[in-house]
Amino acid sequence: MAMKSESAEKILARLKGLRNHMKPGEEPLFSIPGIWDGGQGQRSMACDVVLTNQRLFGYVFSSFPRERLFLDAIPLSSIKAVSLRQKSFEPIFRELLIRNAQRNVYIRSRRQQIEGLYEALRAAIEKFAPTAHVALENEEAENTTAIRPTPIYGREEIRTSFERSPSGITLLFVGGLLLEVIGVLLWLATQSAQTGLPLFFAGLVAVVTAVLMRRR
């Protein structure tokens, strides 16, 4: 059995339980903390994003207070497009959109980390998933292979109005909570509902609006 590289051993040692979920011949190449959104109605998950010579996946494992495992993977050989996306009003974070025939996967992390994942993923696909075998109808074509179409790589900037951006929604939510707190404090301090209630209800409306926008 081939020895794993030093970087692979560091990733395996750092991520608890990861070694138990490796496939035969699989070796981790790169890892960053991020937020994984696997589409298909799944909720976003804060996790470690792990790139191997076979797959890209989001991974979380904990054994306390109860055992919990999250592992959602997309094979390198199935990836058809990779897009590095920068959203307006989000100077710190970047998003990586990965497409295959079944779904879209979104990965969010800090700019430097997502840039590193983009480059590592592109190199891994070119090195470890250059071709795909085709189903054969006769023995004469036993050694025939088909070249897998080269994935499309790109970068794009998405312009979003501030109020609809994650930063704007977060600011609206936090601001609403502050208005609620201020409204309650004014009500208690002045013993006047007319003074505190308008601020409280304004904050409540802001919080509800932020929650609804986030769900969309």
LINZI-V515308 format. One record per helix or strand. SS is the DSSP state (~ for helix, > for strand). FROM is the first residue (numbers start at 1). LEN is the number of residues. If there is no record, write none. Layout:
# LINZI-V515308
SS|FROM|LEN + SS|FROM|LEN
This chain:
# LINZI-V515308
~|6|9 + ~|18|4 + >|28|10 + >|45|8 + >|55|8 + >|68|8 + ~|76|3 + >|81|7 + >|93|7 + >|104|7 + ~|111|18 + >|131|2 + ~|139|3 + >|146|2 + >|152|7 + ~|162|3 + ~|166|25 + ~|193|23
